[in-house]
């Protein structure tokens, strides 16, 4: 059941994976949270359960993203919490157009490193030192690879040179690729010209014979 110290989560469904992880980390650290995915019992009315939890919770944690800032449900929950003078803590998940009413509030920045976001969140939520310390340990355990590490420079792959292995063994790796010389291309222009002239000659002979066959010998008639 939500109480004055309960942290109510307001978010968009598109950010469920991040929200669920953050809520579980807070709960493991000892903070009292309320999240619909974890605390609405089967068979309960979804809308009435959320309204009851929001009314009873003393703090509202709103996850800001491109989807949540245009969600009517999220904006309604934020407006209600502000009107009821509840503590509202924005969590910036990604760069987006922050609603005007939230721009002056201290927020937790999760746009970069998760652990840095946890540290800013403990300050924004005013968690006690014991809960804050435990939260950092829990977050470090659930995200073991979040600390930036120096990566080894990627060495370029050695491309096989188009030369024999015996040459590589005797001379070492060449500084540049040595390609075998290709034989010069033959010039067939003269042959093309001779072929064309021969073709024209044959066509002329063919038409000459055809023309000769068409011309008939003159016929002479005897006078009677």
LINSULUR-V926862 format. One record per residue. RES is the residue in one small letter. SS is DSSP state (a for helix, b for strand, c for the rest). PSI is psi as a letter, one per 30 degrees, with the letter a starting at -180 (* if undefined). BURIAL is I if it has 16 or more other ideal C-beta (glycine too) atoms within 10 Angstrom, else O. Layout:
BEGIN
res=RES ss=SS psi=PSI burial=BURIAL
res=RES ss=SS psi=PSI burial=BURIAL
END
This chain:
BEGIN
res=x ss=c psi=k burial=O
res=x ss=c psi=k burial=I
res=x ss=c psi=a burial=O
res=x ss=c psi=f burial=O
res=x ss=c psi=g burial=O
res=x ss=c psi=k burial=I
res=x ss=b psi=j burial=I
res=x ss=b psi=k burial=I
res=x ss=b psi=k burial=I
res=x ss=b psi=k burial=I
res=x ss=c psi=l burial=I
res=x ss=c psi=k burial=I
res=x ss=a psi=f burial=O
res=x ss=a psi=f burial=O
res=x ss=a psi=g burial=I
res=x ss=a psi=e burial=O
res=x ss=a psi=e burial=O
res=x ss=a psi=e burial=I
res=x ss=a psi=e burial=I
res=x ss=a psi=e burial=O
res=x ss=a psi=e burial=O
res=x ss=a psi=e burial=I
res=x ss=a psi=e burial=I
res=x ss=a psi=e burial=O
res=x ss=a psi=e burial=I
res=x ss=a psi=e burial=I
res=x ss=a psi=e burial=I
res=x ss=a psi=e burial=O
res=x ss=c psi=f burial=I
res=x ss=c psi=f burial=O
res=x ss=c psi=k burial=I
res=x ss=c psi=j burial=I
res=x ss=b psi=l burial=I
res=x ss=b psi=k burial=I
res=x ss=c psi=k burial=I
res=x ss=a psi=e burial=I
res=x ss=a psi=f burial=O
res=x ss=a psi=f burial=O
res=x ss=a psi=f burial=I
res=x ss=c psi=j burial=I
res=x ss=c psi=l burial=O
res=x ss=c psi=k burial=O
res=x ss=c psi=f burial=O
res=x ss=c psi=l burial=O
res=x ss=c psi=k burial=O
res=x ss=a psi=e burial=O
res=x ss=a psi=e burial=O
res=x ss=a psi=e burial=O
res=x ss=a psi=e burial=I
res=x ss=a psi=e burial=I
res=x ss=a psi=e burial=O
res=x ss=a psi=e burial=O
res=x ss=a psi=e burial=I
res=x ss=a psi=e burial=I
res=x ss=a psi=e burial=O
res=x ss=a psi=f burial=O
res=x ss=c psi=k burial=I
res=x ss=c psi=f burial=I
res=x ss=b psi=k burial=I
res=x ss=b psi=k burial=I
res=x ss=b psi=j burial=I
res=x ss=b psi=k burial=I
res=x ss=b psi=j burial=I
res=x ss=b psi=k burial=I
res=x ss=c psi=l burial=I
res=x ss=c psi=f burial=O
res=x ss=c psi=e burial=I
res=x ss=a psi=e burial=I
res=x ss=a psi=f burial=I
res=x ss=a psi=g burial=O
res=x ss=c psi=k burial=I
res=x ss=a psi=e burial=O
res=x ss=a psi=e burial=O
res=x ss=a psi=e burial=I
res=x ss=a psi=e burial=I
res=x ss=a psi=e burial=O
res=x ss=a psi=e burial=I
res=x ss=a psi=e burial=I
res=x ss=a psi=e burial=O
res=x ss=a psi=e burial=O
res=x ss=a psi=e burial=I
res=x ss=a psi=e burial=O
res=x ss=a psi=f burial=O
res=x ss=c psi=g burial=O
res=x ss=c psi=h burial=O
res=x ss=c psi=l burial=I
res=x ss=b psi=k burial=I
res=x ss=b psi=k burial=I
res=x ss=b psi=j burial=I
res=x ss=b psi=k burial=I
res=x ss=b psi=j burial=I
res=x ss=b psi=j burial=I
res=x ss=c psi=e burial=I
res=x ss=c psi=l burial=O
res=x ss=c psi=k burial=O
res=x ss=c psi=l burial=O
res=x ss=c psi=j burial=O
res=x ss=c psi=k burial=O
res=x ss=c psi=k burial=I
res=x ss=a psi=e burial=O
res=x ss=a psi=f burial=O
res=x ss=a psi=f burial=I
res=x ss=c psi=f burial=O
res=x ss=c psi=f burial=O
res=x ss=c psi=k burial=O
res=x ss=c psi=k burial=O
res=x ss=b psi=l burial=I
res=x ss=b psi=k burial=I
res=x ss=b psi=j burial=I
res=x ss=c psi=g burial=I
res=x ss=c psi=f burial=O
res=x ss=c psi=c burial=O
res=x ss=c psi=k burial=O
res=x ss=a psi=e burial=I
res=x ss=a psi=e burial=I
res=x ss=a psi=e burial=O
res=x ss=a psi=e burial=I
res=x ss=a psi=e burial=I
res=x ss=a psi=e burial=I
res=x ss=a psi=f burial=I
res=x ss=a psi=e burial=I
res=x ss=a psi=e burial=I
res=x ss=a psi=e burial=O
res=x ss=a psi=e burial=I
res=x ss=a psi=f burial=I
res=x ss=c psi=h burial=O
res=x ss=c psi=k burial=I
res=x ss=c psi=l burial=O
res=x ss=a psi=e burial=O
res=x ss=a psi=e burial=O
res=x ss=a psi=e burial=I
res=x ss=a psi=e burial=I
res=x ss=a psi=e burial=O
res=x ss=a psi=e burial=I
res=x ss=a psi=e burial=I
res=x ss=a psi=e burial=I
res=x ss=a psi=e burial=O
res=x ss=a psi=e burial=I
res=x ss=a psi=e burial=I
res=x ss=a psi=e burial=O
res=x ss=a psi=e burial=O
res=x ss=a psi=f burial=O
res=x ss=c psi=i burial=O
res=x ss=c psi=f burial=O
res=x ss=c psi=g burial=O
res=x ss=c psi=f burial=O
res=x ss=c psi=k burial=O
res=x ss=c psi=k burial=O
res=x ss=c psi=k burial=O
res=x ss=c psi=k burial=O
res=x ss=c psi=k burial=O
res=x ss=c psi=k burial=O
res=x ss=c psi=k burial=O
res=x ss=c psi=k burial=O
res=x ss=c psi=k burial=O
res=x ss=c psi=k burial=O
res=x ss=c psi=k burial=O
res=x ss=c psi=k burial=O
res=x ss=c psi=k burial=O
res=x ss=c psi=k burial=O
res=x ss=c psi=k burial=O
res=x ss=c psi=h burial=O
res=x ss=c psi=l burial=O
res=x ss=c psi=l burial=O
res=x ss=a psi=e burial=O
res=x ss=a psi=e burial=O
res=x ss=a psi=e burial=O
res=x ss=a psi=e burial=O
res=x ss=a psi=e burial=O
res=x ss=a psi=e burial=O
res=x ss=a psi=f burial=O
res=x ss=c psi=l burial=O
res=x ss=c psi=k burial=O
res=x ss=c psi=l burial=O
res=x ss=c psi=f burial=O
res=x ss=c psi=l burial=O
res=x ss=c psi=k burial=O
res=x ss=c psi=j burial=O
res=x ss=c psi=k burial=O
res=x ss=c psi=k burial=O
res=x ss=c psi=k burial=O
res=x ss=c psi=k burial=O
res=x ss=c psi=k burial=O
res=x ss=c psi=k burial=O
res=x ss=c psi=k burial=O
res=x ss=c psi=k burial=O
res=x ss=c psi=j burial=O
res=x ss=c psi=g burial=O
res=x ss=a psi=e burial=O
res=x ss=a psi=e burial=O
res=x ss=a psi=e burial=O
res=x ss=a psi=e burial=O
res=x ss=a psi=e burial=O
res=x ss=a psi=e burial=O
res=x ss=a psi=e burial=O
res=x ss=a psi=e burial=O
res=x ss=a psi=e burial=O
res=x ss=a psi=e burial=O
res=x ss=a psi=e burial=O
res=x ss=a psi=e burial=O
res=x ss=a psi=e burial=O
res=x ss=a psi=e burial=O
res=x ss=a psi=e burial=O
res=x ss=a psi=e burial=O
res=x ss=a psi=e burial=O
res=x ss=a psi=e burial=O
res=x ss=a psi=e burial=O
res=x ss=a psi=e burial=O
res=x ss=a psi=e burial=O
res=x ss=a psi=e burial=O
res=x ss=a psi=e burial=O
res=x ss=a psi=e burial=O
res=x ss=a psi=f burial=O
res=x ss=a psi=f burial=O
res=x ss=c psi=j burial=O
res=x ss=c psi=l burial=O
res=x ss=c psi=k burial=O
res=x ss=c psi=k burial=O
res=x ss=c psi=k burial=O
res=x ss=c psi=k burial=O
res=x ss=c psi=k burial=O
res=x ss=c psi=k burial=O
res=x ss=c psi=k burial=O
res=x ss=c psi=* burial=O
END
